[in-house]
């Protein structure tokens, strides 16, 4: 746990606290173990644990909803969203263009790195919501894809 050096009457003692439970401590002094009782209750210092919330991807559909479209529904409609905060360096498509799945549509700078944003939908570009040079946050709608 913790190591200490004590100097008593000119003699140096190397100690280590092995365990603490209530007011009983197990210590090691110069290689010999001792159990000592302290006149107060001791609490060991604990390092706090870092608690992080689970990362949830920003998508435009609910996880409980089927990822395929209904046979009568329109194909390839939806949004292309920013996967992380950054600045738009280049827009590789324009309104009216037909995009396929996996096609690069935007170049986004995040943390001094260029990231290619690819289309995860197939269809025609209905509108482009951001312009070159715009700062975007994670989950911002960049492009609307339609029929």
Order of alpha helices (4+ residues) and beta strands (2+ residues): beta-beta-beta-beta-beta-beta-beta-beta-beta-beta-beta-beta
